[in-house]
Amino acid sequence: MRFATFSADGETFFGSITDEGAIALNSAFPSRGSLYDVIAAGQFDALADAASGKPITHKDFAYEMVMPDARRILCVGVNFPDRNAEYKDGSAQPEYMSLFPRFASGFTGHDRPLIRPPESQKLDYEGEVAIVIGKGGRRISQADAYGHIAALTLCNEGTIRDWVRHAKFNVTQGKNWDRSGAMGPWLVPFTDASQLDEARLTTRVNGELRQDDVLSRMMFPIRREIEYISTFMTLLPGDIIVTGTPTGAGARFDPPKFLQPGDVVEVSVEGIGTLRNTVEDEPG
């Protein structure tokens, strides 16, 4: 099953995506206005039952950011060995992971353009897997971590590279430009550890393979991410963790290969899907 947020006929819906179209499920959850609300209420499993037997309501629709009202999005930085080596500072694997927040306004949906702002032409891509928490908790053990995941999705954690260096201690400015990244196309229910442990993540730009790695090589595996993050904050249903990007982002080429208007970026993981976006300059 695949569950998405989409717009059609001037309205926004959440529901199931099939090969024939999109099934709006809002009416099945009258007190829930979004996928986030459904997950926060512990009703994610009920989505599949609600979609059963429903007619296709929309064939012409546009994807939105999969959880546009997500309250908390935490991203893990520099989480693959080759990515750590890109910094050329001789550092070994760090003891603790790097974390930073992103906000839902910084993401667009599948088949929507990433927006390059007039303040910078250094828009970069970062293909990643994102997990959605379905069961909250504090000080979650690695052994129990996967039991707290409701769903998986894909993320292009778009970055304005020069703006991540505006200050000494953070990267928040370069990570939160409106619609600079994308998340989607949909949520896939998490049912088996192999969906993550054996996953291969690729990113292509205009068909050229730029990123290619397996999640099992992460310096901080997803089980550890959940354990560490839940040590200092209580994870809540609907929280999103963006788990880290492999080597191969545009900034690391010589010369850099930043995104240009007209480019097409595709982030793929078998079993989850492909998140595809074009690139446009901000109008006006």
Backbone as CSV, one residue per row, in Angstrom:
resi,resn,N_x,N_y,N_z,CA_x,CA_y,CA_z,C_x,C_y,C_z
1,MET,0.837,-1.201,0.000,0.000,0.000,0.000,0.874,1.253,0.000
2,ARG,0.359,2.295,-0.632,1.047,3.574,-0.686,0.048,4.668,-0.304
3,PHE,0.472,5.565,0.578,-0.421,6.613,1.068,0.242,7.964,0.857
4,ALA,-0.523,8.900,0.297,0.047,10.183,-0.095,-0.887,11.326,0.253
5,THR,-0.333,12.533,0.156,-1.116,13.761,0.190,-1.126,14.306,-1.232
6,PHE,-2.295,14.663,-1.736,-2.382,15.096,-3.131,-3.477,16.146,-3.275
7,SER,-3.397,16.879,-4.363,-4.407,17.898,-4.635,-5.107,17.581,-5.947
8,ALA,-6.401,17.888,-5.980,-7.210,17.684,-7.179,-8.428,18.584,-7.088
9,ASP,-8.798,19.146,-8.208,-10.006,19.984,-8.267,-9.989,21.102,-7.223
10,GLY,-8.798,21.649,-6.971,-8.682,22.772,-6.058,-8.731,22.421,-4.590
11,GLU,-8.713,21.118,-4.262,-8.738,20.685,-2.875,-7.543,19.787,-2.584
12,THR,-7.201,19.662,-1.302,-6.115,18.792,-0.870,-6.699,17.603,-0.122
13,PHE,-6.195,16.414,-0.448,-6.684,15.171,0.131,-5.514,14.350,0.657
14,PHE,-5.825,13.371,1.488,-4.869,12.304,1.764,-5.564,10.988,1.448
15,GLY,-4.753,10.003,1.046,-5.379,8.744,0.690,-4.396,7.760,0.107
16,SER,-4.930,6.788,-0.603,-4.161,5.674,-1.156,-3.869,5.924,-2.627
17,ILE,-2.681,5.509,-3.042,-2.281,5.617,-4.443,-2.291,4.218,-5.051
18,THR,-2.979,4.067,-6.166,-3.018,2.799,-6.885,-2.497,3.025,-8.301
19,ASP,-2.409,1.952,-9.083,-1.966,2.085,-10.470,-2.989,2.837,-11.312
20,GLU,-4.226,2.908,-10.846,-5.283,3.570,-11.606,-5.497,5.020,-11.199
21,GLY,-5.039,5.393,-10.003,-5.277,6.759,-9.554,-5.131,6.891,-8.055
22,ALA,-5.831,7.858,-7.497,-5.732,8.160,-6.073,-7.094,8.005,-5.408
23,ILE,-7.118,7.396,-4.249,-8.341,7.199,-3.488,-8.318,8.153,-2.296
24,ALA,-9.183,9.124,-2.288,-9.264,10.057,-1.158,-9.913,9.362,0.033
25,LEU,-9.280,9.462,1.191,-9.771,8.793,2.394,-10.196,9.765,3.484
26,ASN,-10.247,11.040,3.171,-10.606,12.023,4.187,-11.943,11.706,4.845
27,SER,-12.921,11.261,4.056,-14.253,11.018,4.605,-14.275,9.848,5.578
28,ALA,-13.295,8.939,5.460,-13.218,7.801,6.374,-12.636,8.196,7.731
29,PHE,-12.020,9.388,7.773,-11.415,9.872,9.018,-11.876,11.311,9.231
30,PRO,-13.157,11.510,9.522,-13.710,12.871,9.566,-13.070,13.774,10.612
31,SER,-12.474,13.194,11.637,-11.835,14.028,12.667,-10.344,14.194,12.431
32,ARG,-9.837,13.659,11.323,-8.413,13.743,10.999,-8.244,14.503,9.684
33,GLY,-7.507,15.590,9.736,-7.388,16.421,8.550,-6.225,16.086,7.640
34,SER,-5.362,15.159,8.068,-4.154,14.902,7.291,-3.574,13.548,7.654
35,LEU,-2.598,13.102,6.859,-1.866,11.883,7.199,-1.191,12.024,8.551
36,TYR,-0.658,13.204,8.823,-0.030,13.415,10.131,-1.034,13.169,11.251
37,ASP,-2.237,13.696,11.104,-3.251,13.513,12.138,-3.603,12.041,12.325
38,VAL,-3.688,11.315,11.213,-4.015,9.889,11.288,-2.922,9.138,12.044
39,ILE,-1.661,9.425,11.716,-0.549,8.740,12.381,-0.462,9.142,13.844
40,ALA,-0.630,10.427,14.121,-0.553,10.902,15.498,-1.640,10.270,16.364
41,ALA,-2.770,9.917,15.744,-3.868,9.298,16.483,-3.729,7.779,16.553
42,GLY,-2.636,7.239,16.014,-2.419,5.805,16.065,-3.300,5.014,15.114
43,GLN,-3.732,5.651,14.014,-4.662,5.004,13.096,-4.035,4.680,11.736
44,PHE,-2.718,4.668,11.658,-2.093,4.437,10.355,-2.510,3.092,9.769
45,ASP,-2.570,2.055,10.587,-2.953,0.733,10.085,-4.369,0.722,9.531
46,ALA,-5.209,1.641,10.018,-6.593,1.687,9.555,-6.729,2.250,8.152
47,LEU,-5.684,2.904,7.630,-5.750,3.459,6.279,-5.977,2.367,5.247
48,ALA,-5.281,1.238,5.398,-5.415,0.157,4.430,-6.844,-0.387,4.419
49,ASP,-7.447,-0.540,5.591,-8.827,-1.020,5.656,-9.781,-0.015,5.022
50,ALA,-9.519,1.265,5.235,-10.398,2.297,4.684,-10.331,2.332,3.162
51,ALA,-9.166,1.998,2.602,-9.001,2.056,1.151,-9.615,0.860,0.443
52,SER,-9.837,-0.223,1.157,-10.346,-1.444,0.549,-11.738,-1.231,-0.039
53,GLY,-11.855,-1.496,-1.319,-13.150,-1.431,-1.972,-13.614,-0.045,-2.349
54,LYS,-12.815,0.977,-2.031,-13.214,2.334,-2.365,-13.067,2.584,-3.872
55,PRO,-13.928,3.383,-4.469,-13.752,3.727,-5.879,-12.594,4.692,-6.064
56,ILE,-12.037,4.698,-7.247,-11.001,5.675,-7.568,-11.669,7.040,-7.705
57,THR,-11.229,7.989,-6.955,-11.876,9.299,-6.972,-11.153,10.316,-7.837
58,HIS,-9.861,10.108,-8.087,-9.119,11.089,-8.867,-8.101,10.383,-9.772
59,LYS,-8.143,10.712,-11.052,-7.119,10.243,-11.975,-6.157,11.375,-12.324
60,ASP,-6.641,12.598,-12.240,-5.795,13.760,-12.481,-5.554,14.439,-11.143
61,PHE,-4.332,14.299,-10.645,-4.014,14.877,-9.344,-2.539,15.232,-9.312
62,ALA,-2.162,16.027,-8.326,-0.762,16.429,-8.149,-0.329,16.071,-6.737
63,TYR,0.861,15.518,-6.619,1.388,15.164,-5.303,1.791,16.420,-4.538
64,GLU,1.512,16.396,-3.250,2.011,17.406,-2.330,3.123,16.784,-1.477
65,MET,3.859,17.615,-0.734,4.781,17.074,0.254,3.990,16.062,1.080
66,VAL,4.544,14.877,1.291,3.744,13.761,1.786,3.117,14.025,3.148
67,MET,3.782,14.786,4.007,3.211,15.176,5.305,3.444,16.665,5.498
68,PRO,2.643,17.500,4.817,2.918,18.940,4.806,2.755,19.634,6.138
69,ASP,2.088,18.978,7.099,1.937,19.586,8.426,2.759,18.852,9.480
70,ALA,3.800,18.138,9.055,4.675,17.459,10.016,5.216,18.463,11.022
71,ARG,5.155,18.107,12.279,5.553,19.052,13.334,7.064,19.076,13.536
72,ARG,7.693,17.870,13.475,9.119,17.791,13.812,9.832,16.895,12.784
73,ILE,10.829,17.480,12.128,11.650,16.759,11.160,13.098,16.920,11.582
74,LEU,13.753,15.817,11.936,15.162,15.834,12.319,15.982,15.111,11.258
75,CYS,17.096,15.707,10.887,17.956,15.145,9.851,19.305,14.750,10.440
76,VAL,19.817,13.609,9.987,21.131,13.120,10.407,22.134,13.478,9.326
77,GLY,23.197,14.172,9.696,24.200,14.603,8.731,25.433,13.717,8.736
78,VAL,26.125,13.682,7.594,27.433,13.023,7.459,27.378,11.606,8.051
79,ASN,26.574,10.741,7.442,26.275,9.448,8.054,26.750,8.251,7.247
80,PHE,27.567,8.479,6.212,28.178,7.382,5.475,29.695,7.566,5.507
81,PRO,30.460,6.483,5.563,31.928,6.621,5.673,32.537,7.477,4.576
82,ASP,32.112,7.271,3.326,32.675,8.057,2.230,32.265,9.521,2.329
83,ARG,31.101,9.764,2.874,30.648,11.138,3.074,31.517,11.827,4.122
84,ASN,31.876,11.119,5.181,32.759,11.662,6.205,34.128,11.972,5.606
85,ALA,34.597,11.093,4.711,35.915,11.278,4.094,35.945,12.492,3.173
86,GLU,34.773,12.897,2.649,34.721,14.058,1.760,35.256,15.324,2.424
87,TYR,35.180,15.388,3.738,35.614,16.597,4.441,37.137,16.734,4.483
88,LYS,37.856,15.637,4.212,39.331,15.660,4.089,40.003,16.318,5.292
89,ASP,39.440,16.034,6.486,40.034,16.584,7.700,40.712,15.516,8.541
90,GLY,40.784,14.307,7.983,41.469,13.225,8.684,40.710,12.662,9.858
91,SER,39.440,13.067,10.019,38.693,12.621,11.189,38.187,11.199,11.012
92,ALA,38.209,10.447,12.088,37.622,9.117,12.105,36.119,9.254,12.316
93,GLN,35.438,8.114,12.366,34.011,8.170,12.628,33.758,8.869,13.948
94,PRO,32.872,9.877,13.950,32.607,10.592,15.203,31.874,9.695,16.201
95,GLU,31.996,10.047,17.464,31.324,9.265,18.496,29.820,9.493,18.470
96,TYR,29.412,10.721,18.129,27.994,11.054,18.127,27.591,11.598,16.763
97,MET,26.341,11.403,16.411,25.839,11.838,15.116,25.551,13.340,15.103
98,SER,25.636,13.915,13.920,25.254,15.311,13.703,23.764,15.369,13.399
99,LEU,23.069,16.346,13.991,21.630,16.491,13.809,21.284,17.943,13.530
100,PHE,20.252,18.153,12.731,19.739,19.505,12.516,18.268,19.409,12.146
101,PRO,17.499,20.462,12.384,16.065,20.441,12.076,15.785,20.937,10.665
102,ARG,14.743,20.386,10.080,14.153,20.967,8.883,12.672,21.152,9.124
103,PHE,12.093,22.068,8.353,10.688,22.394,8.509,9.927,21.981,7.255
104,ALA,8.669,21.648,7.430,7.887,21.120,6.315,7.821,22.093,5.138
105,SER,7.874,23.398,5.414,7.798,24.394,4.343,8.982,24.320,3.386
106,GLY,10.058,23.654,3.806,11.230,23.515,2.948,11.123,22.410,1.924
107,PHE,9.990,21.670,1.932,9.830,20.530,1.033,8.635,20.720,0.116
108,THR,8.769,20.197,-1.085,7.665,20.115,-2.025,7.358,18.641,-2.268
109,GLY,6.441,18.354,-3.188,6.033,16.986,-3.446,6.690,16.395,-4.686
110,HIS,6.408,15.146,-4.907,6.868,14.393,-6.078,6.378,15.069,-7.365
111,ASP,7.253,15.110,-8.367,6.953,15.705,-9.671,6.660,17.194,-9.588
112,ARG,7.102,17.817,-8.519,7.027,19.269,-8.388,8.444,19.835,-8.498
113,PRO,8.610,21.093,-8.891,9.962,21.642,-9.013,10.585,22.000,-7.673
114,LEU,11.872,21.705,-7.543,12.678,22.306,-6.491,12.925,23.757,-6.885
115,ILE,12.913,24.650,-5.905,13.017,26.073,-6.220,14.398,26.608,-5.840
116,ARG,15.097,27.147,-6.835,16.392,27.789,-6.601,16.156,29.278,-6.347
117,PRO,16.567,29.816,-5.192,16.270,31.216,-4.866,17.225,32.171,-5.577
118,PRO,16.836,33.427,-5.708,17.724,34.390,-6.371,18.963,34.712,-5.551
119,GLU,18.936,34.414,-4.254,20.077,34.746,-3.391,21.259,33.812,-3.587
120,SER,21.053,32.664,-4.230,22.159,31.713,-4.394,21.876,30.768,-5.552
121,GLN,22.926,30.446,-6.299,22.817,29.447,-7.367,23.418,28.110,-6.950
122,LYS,23.641,27.925,-5.660,24.297,26.715,-5.175,23.291,25.756,-4.530
123,LEU,22.245,25.451,-5.284,21.253,24.468,-4.847,21.796,23.072,-5.117
124,ASP,21.836,22.257,-4.070,22.405,20.915,-4.167,21.338,19.887,-3.806
125,TYR,21.617,18.627,-4.126,20.708,17.519,-3.859,21.332,16.590,-2.821
126,GLU,20.491,15.885,-2.073,20.938,14.842,-1.149,19.827,13.804,-1.050
127,GLY,20.019,12.662,-1.685,19.023,11.609,-1.627,19.091,10.862,-0.304
128,GLU,17.923,10.631,0.327,17.902,9.981,1.634,16.608,9.191,1.814
129,VAL,16.653,8.262,2.761,15.461,7.583,3.242,14.991,8.297,4.500
130,ALA,13.692,8.483,4.623,13.112,9.078,5.830,12.178,8.067,6.480
131,ILE,12.190,8.039,7.797,11.295,7.168,8.543,10.279,8.023,9.291
132,VAL,9.075,7.498,9.425,8.010,8.177,10.152,7.703,7.365,11.405
133,ILE,7.779,8.020,12.523,7.515,7.349,13.797,6.014,7.101,13.946
134,GLY,5.673,5.874,14.337,4.275,5.526,14.562,3.942,5.262,16.009
135,LYS,4.958,4.918,16.781,4.781,4.638,18.204,5.791,5.470,18.969
136,GLY,5.303,6.343,19.811,6.185,7.235,20.538,6.968,6.526,21.622
137,GLY,7.939,7.250,22.175,8.710,6.671,23.264,9.909,7.505,23.635
138,ARG,10.447,7.225,24.797,11.643,7.895,25.313,12.652,6.818,25.683
139,ARG,13.921,7.085,25.400,15.019,6.150,25.683,14.720,4.773,25.109
140,ILE,14.440,4.774,23.820,14.103,3.545,23.101,15.382,2.766,22.823
141,SER,15.399,1.487,23.102,16.579,0.666,22.847,16.682,0.353,21.358
142,GLN,17.910,0.045,20.907,18.083,-0.350,19.513,17.287,-1.608,19.201
143,ALA,17.201,-2.515,20.147,16.463,-3.754,19.929,14.986,-3.493,19.668
144,ASP,14.452,-2.432,20.260,13.034,-2.117,20.110,12.758,-1.058,19.047
145,ALA,13.813,-0.474,18.470,13.660,0.724,17.649,12.735,0.525,16.451
146,TYR,12.902,-0.580,15.740,12.096,-0.775,14.537,10.612,-0.895,14.854
147,GLY,10.269,-1.294,16.049,8.875,-1.375,16.437,8.206,-0.025,16.574
148,HIS,8.982,1.052,16.509,8.441,2.403,16.623,8.253,3.082,15.270
149,ILE,8.593,2.393,14.173,8.477,2.972,12.834,7.139,2.580,12.215
150,ALA,6.412,3.570,11.710,5.148,3.304,11.016,5.350,3.168,9.516
151,ALA,6.195,4.040,8.943,6.263,4.109,7.488,7.606,4.644,7.031
152,LEU,7.866,4.430,5.731,9.082,4.902,5.080,8.695,5.802,3.920
153,THR,9.562,6.767,3.630,9.398,7.588,2.445,10.781,8.012,1.967
154,LEU,10.828,8.807,0.919,12.091,9.270,0.346,12.205,10.778,0.491
155,CYS,13.433,11.241,0.521,13.686,12.669,0.711,14.828,13.112,-0.195
156,ASN,14.636,14.235,-0.856,15.742,14.960,-1.479,15.981,16.163,-0.586
157,GLU,17.007,16.049,0.229,17.243,17.031,1.286,18.018,18.209,0.693
158,GLY,17.328,18.925,-0.210,17.958,20.005,-0.951,18.595,21.046,-0.049
159,THR,19.771,21.515,-0.464,20.590,22.382,0.386,21.126,23.557,-0.423
160,ILE,21.053,24.746,0.133,21.715,25.919,-0.446,23.100,25.984,0.195
161,ARG,24.112,25.533,-0.530,25.408,25.214,0.069,26.112,26.399,0.724
162,ASP,26.109,27.552,0.091,26.838,28.662,0.705,26.141,29.166,1.968
163,TRP,24.832,28.954,2.073,24.117,29.422,3.262,24.304,28.500,4.461
164,VAL,24.785,27.286,4.266,25.067,26.448,5.440,26.351,26.904,6.131
165,ARG,27.069,27.824,5.514,28.329,28.306,6.084,28.232,29.754,6.564
166,HIS,27.029,30.242,6.742,26.856,31.615,7.202,27.178,31.794,8.676
167,ALA,27.186,30.726,9.419,27.429,30.833,10.853,28.343,29.697,11.289
168,LYS,28.871,29.783,12.467,29.899,28.850,12.918,29.340,27.523,13.406
169,PHE,28.161,27.533,13.995,27.716,26.359,14.728,26.471,25.677,14.171
170,ASN,25.943,26.117,13.039,24.725,25.469,12.553,24.634,25.536,11.043
171,VAL,23.700,24.715,10.500,23.468,24.704,9.058,22.001,25.014,8.742
172,THR,21.256,25.460,9.734,19.809,25.595,9.581,19.438,26.530,8.433
173,GLN,20.180,27.626,8.253,19.823,28.596,7.217,19.842,27.962,5.828
174,GLY,20.831,27.157,5.545,20.959,26.570,4.214,20.067,25.380,3.973
175,LYS,19.392,24.916,5.028,18.599,23.691,4.931,17.096,23.940,4.897
176,ASN,16.661,25.187,4.939,15.227,25.424,5.110,14.640,26.443,4.152
177,TRP,15.260,26.619,2.995,14.658,27.491,1.997,13.353,26.868,1.504
178,ASP,12.344,27.699,1.309,11.047,27.203,0.854,11.194,26.354,-0.406
179,ARG,10.642,25.146,-0.345,10.556,24.225,-1.484,11.920,23.936,-2.120
180,SER,12.967,23.969,-1.308,14.301,23.636,-1.820,14.558,22.140,-1.843
181,GLY,13.751,21.380,-1.112,13.856,19.927,-1.085,12.507,19.306,-1.377
182,ALA,12.473,17.976,-1.333,11.227,17.261,-1.610,11.125,16.050,-0.699
183,MET,9.884,15.638,-0.421,9.657,14.438,0.369,8.433,13.711,-0.183
184,GLY,8.584,12.405,-0.423,7.497,11.611,-0.981,8.039,10.467,-1.827
185,PRO,7.350,9.996,-2.848,6.034,10.467,-3.250,4.921,10.120,-2.243
186,TRP,5.191,9.059,-1.471,4.149,8.495,-0.605,4.788,7.864,0.616
187,LEU,3.953,7.409,1.528,4.386,6.603,2.659,4.162,5.135,2.330
188,VAL,5.169,4.318,2.595,5.064,2.866,2.465,5.092,2.281,3.870
189,PRO,4.104,1.481,4.261,4.125,0.905,5.606,5.402,0.117,5.860
190,PHE,5.966,0.283,7.049,7.156,-0.467,7.441,6.696,-1.775,8.068
191,THR,7.082,-2.881,7.436,6.629,-4.187,7.899,7.748,-5.164,8.180
192,ASP,8.960,-4.888,7.653,10.024,-5.881,7.734,11.376,-5.179,7.772
193,ALA,12.293,-5.687,8.604,13.613,-5.072,8.744,14.373,-5.009,7.430
194,SER,14.117,-5.954,6.510,14.845,-5.964,5.245,14.547,-4.726,4.405
195,GLN,13.417,-4.055,4.660,13.111,-2.828,3.927,14.180,-1.763,4.156
196,LEU,14.841,-1.810,5.316,15.908,-0.861,5.624,17.278,-1.518,5.567
197,ASP,17.417,-2.672,6.177,18.735,-3.283,6.306,19.345,-3.643,4.962
198,GLU,18.521,-3.967,3.971,19.017,-4.382,2.662,18.773,-3.336,1.584
199,ALA,18.397,-2.135,1.986,18.010,-1.106,1.016,19.226,-0.481,0.335
200,ARG,19.120,-0.286,-0.974,20.117,0.451,-1.753,19.500,1.769,-2.198
201,LEU,20.204,2.842,-1.929,19.732,4.195,-2.217,20.521,4.773,-3.383
202,THR,19.819,5.268,-4.392,20.487,5.899,-5.531,19.879,7.275,-5.794
203,THR,20.725,8.175,-6.303,20.273,9.489,-6.768,20.844,9.720,-8.155
204,ARG,19.963,10.090,-9.076,20.375,10.403,-10.439,19.996,11.837,-10.774
205,VAL,20.869,12.510,-11.517,20.588,13.851,-12.024,20.659,13.783,-13.540
206,ASN,19.552,14.072,-14.181,19.452,13.965,-15.645,19.902,12.588,-16.136
207,GLY,19.563,11.568,-15.363,19.882,10.189,-15.725,21.258,9.723,-15.301
208,GLU,22.127,10.635,-14.871,23.485,10.279,-14.453,23.483,9.855,-12.987
209,LEU,24.024,8.675,-12.706,24.085,8.184,-11.331,25.092,9.010,-10.543
210,ARG,24.622,9.657,-9.480,25.477,10.505,-8.660,25.706,9.903,-7.263
211,GLN,24.693,9.264,-6.701,24.804,8.665,-5.367,24.340,7.215,-5.440
212,ASP,25.082,6.328,-4.777,24.744,4.902,-4.815,25.386,4.235,-3.607
213,ASP,24.557,3.839,-2.644,25.098,3.188,-1.444,23.991,2.379,-0.787
214,VAL,24.370,1.573,0.178,23.415,0.742,0.902,23.321,1.237,2.341
215,LEU,22.116,1.178,2.897,21.899,1.719,4.233,22.668,0.954,5.301
216,SER,23.029,-0.283,5.015,23.788,-1.065,5.991,25.172,-0.485,6.242
217,ARG,25.629,0.441,5.396,26.946,1.065,5.580,26.881,2.349,6.394
218,MET,25.709,2.732,6.845,25.614,3.944,7.644,26.493,3.858,8.880
219,MET,27.159,4.959,9.209,27.954,4.997,10.435,27.049,4.925,11.666
220,PHE,25.885,5.541,11.558,24.897,5.489,12.630,23.633,4.860,12.050
221,PRO,23.466,3.548,12.215,22.300,2.866,11.664,21.006,3.446,12.227
222,ILE,19.931,3.161,11.540,18.645,3.748,11.923,18.239,3.332,13.328
223,ARG,18.546,2.105,13.717,18.251,1.700,15.100,18.963,2.620,16.091
224,ARG,20.221,2.959,15.801,20.991,3.838,16.680,20.430,5.254,16.640
225,GLU,19.999,5.721,15.480,19.416,7.051,15.381,18.212,7.190,16.313
226,ILE,17.329,6.200,16.269,16.138,6.244,17.121,16.530,6.192,18.592
227,GLU,17.491,5.343,18.920,17.948,5.248,20.308,18.514,6.574,20.785
228,TYR,19.393,7.167,19.994,20.075,8.395,20.407,19.109,9.569,20.505
229,ILE,18.289,9.751,19.474,17.370,10.887,19.471,16.372,10.781,20.610
230,SER,15.885,9.581,20.866,14.883,9.412,21.928,15.495,9.521,23.316
231,THR,16.814,9.631,23.406,17.447,9.867,24.704,17.174,11.281,25.190
232,PHE,17.247,12.266,24.277,17.095,13.660,24.711,15.718,14.235,24.422
233,MET,14.903,13.552,23.620,13.547,14.036,23.368,12.613,12.843,23.238
234,THR,11.399,13.029,23.664,10.390,11.985,23.502,9.921,11.985,22.055
235,LEU,10.152,10.892,21.359,9.658,10.773,19.992,8.146,10.577,20.029
236,LEU,7.467,11.235,19.089,6.016,11.207,19.032,5.560,10.672,17.682
237,PRO,4.406,10.018,17.641,3.871,9.588,16.344,3.760,10.768,15.382
238,GLY,4.250,10.559,14.181,4.260,11.629,13.183,5.589,12.324,13.045
239,ASP,6.511,12.121,13.991,7.861,12.668,13.846,8.557,11.996,12.661
240,ILE,9.395,12.760,11.980,10.134,12.254,10.817,11.624,12.358,11.102
241,ILE,12.347,11.290,10.798,13.811,11.294,10.866,14.333,11.038,9.454
242,VAL,15.097,12.001,8.945,15.757,11.871,7.639,17.149,11.324,7.922
243,THR,17.469,10.159,7.384,18.480,9.293,7.990,19.917,9.483,7.516
244,GLY,20.147,10.267,6.461,21.523,10.510,6.028,21.706,10.238,4.545
245,THR,22.639,10.972,3.919,22.862,10.862,2.478,24.255,10.302,2.180
246,PRO,24.398,9.499,1.119,25.717,8.995,0.732,26.577,10.071,0.082
247,THR,27.815,9.690,-0.224,28.694,10.566,-0.988,28.118,10.802,-2.380
248,GLY,28.556,11.899,-3.011,28.158,12.161,-4.388,27.292,13.379,-4.596
249,ALA,27.074,14.177,-3.556,26.334,15.430,-3.742,27.128,16.360,-4.654
250,GLY,26.425,17.292,-5.264,27.046,18.137,-6.277,28.202,18.971,-5.794
251,ALA,28.179,19.386,-4.522,29.228,20.255,-3.983,30.578,19.576,-3.950
252,ARG,30.607,18.235,-3.971,31.861,17.509,-3.802,32.566,17.207,-5.113
253,PHE,31.989,17.612,-6.241,32.669,17.460,-7.518,33.614,18.645,-7.740
254,ASP,34.575,18.463,-8.617,35.529,19.521,-8.957,35.531,19.710,-10.475
255,PRO,34.862,20.756,-10.979,34.135,21.784,-10.237,32.786,21.253,-9.736
256,PRO,32.160,21.957,-8.784,30.877,21.503,-8.249,29.810,21.398,-9.332
257,LYS,28.888,20.482,-9.123,27.771,20.279,-10.043,26.463,20.648,-9.339
258,PHE,26.241,21.937,-9.164,25.011,22.389,-8.525,23.850,22.272,-9.508
259,LEU,22.642,22.199,-8.960,21.466,22.025,-9.792,21.143,23.295,-10.569
260,GLN,20.676,23.082,-11.810,20.327,24.171,-12.701,18.863,24.027,-13.109
261,PRO,18.210,25.140,-13.451,16.838,25.035,-13.957,16.763,24.056,-15.130
262,GLY,15.754,23.195,-15.101,15.592,22.179,-16.128,16.138,20.824,-15.751
263,ASP,16.992,20.767,-14.721,17.516,19.474,-14.270,16.387,18.610,-13.713
264,VAL,16.608,17.289,-13.769,15.682,16.321,-13.192,16.451,15.467,-12.196
265,VAL,15.979,15.427,-10.963,16.627,14.666,-9.893,15.702,13.519,-9.491
266,GLU,16.265,12.302,-9.410,15.486,11.125,-9.046,16.178,10.385,-7.904
267,VAL,15.472,10.244,-6.791,15.951,9.499,-5.629,15.141,8.210,-5.570
268,SER,15.841,7.058,-5.514,15.149,5.775,-5.613,15.624,4.785,-4.565
269,VAL,14.688,4.009,-4.053,14.958,2.826,-3.237,13.936,1.773,-3.646
270,GLU,14.411,0.597,-4.020,13.500,-0.469,-4.386,12.607,-0.804,-3.191
271,GLY,11.333,-0.939,-3.455,10.382,-1.222,-2.391,9.737,0.021,-1.815
272,ILE,10.353,1.171,-2.044,9.730,2.434,-1.627,9.251,3.191,-2.854
273,GLY,10.129,3.362,-3.835,9.735,4.024,-5.064,10.790,4.992,-5.544
274,THR,10.364,5.959,-6.342,11.237,7.000,-6.876,10.607,8.358,-6.640
275,LEU,11.387,9.245,-6.049,10.994,10.640,-5.838,11.655,11.464,-6.947
276,ARG,10.852,12.085,-7.781,11.363,12.790,-8.953,10.989,14.268,-8.857
277,ASN,11.971,15.120,-9.156,11.719,16.565,-9.153,12.500,17.244,-10.246
278,THR,11.894,18.250,-10.843,12.615,19.153,-11.725,13.180,20.304,-10.889
279,VAL,13.825,21.258,-11.557,14.407,22.420,-10.879,13.957,23.677,-11.613
280,GLU,13.521,24.672,-10.848,13.137,25.951,-11.415,13.693,27.078,-10.565
281,ASP,13.922,28.222,-11.201,14.251,29.424,-10.442,12.991,29.994,-9.810
282,GLU,13.143,30.597,-8.661,12.010,31.235,-7.989,11.469,32.362,-8.877
283,PRO,10.174,32.356,-9.169,9.638,33.396,-10.035,9.692,34.768,-9.387
284,GLY,9.842,35.764,-10.232,9.805,37.142,-9.752,11.083,37.614,-9.143
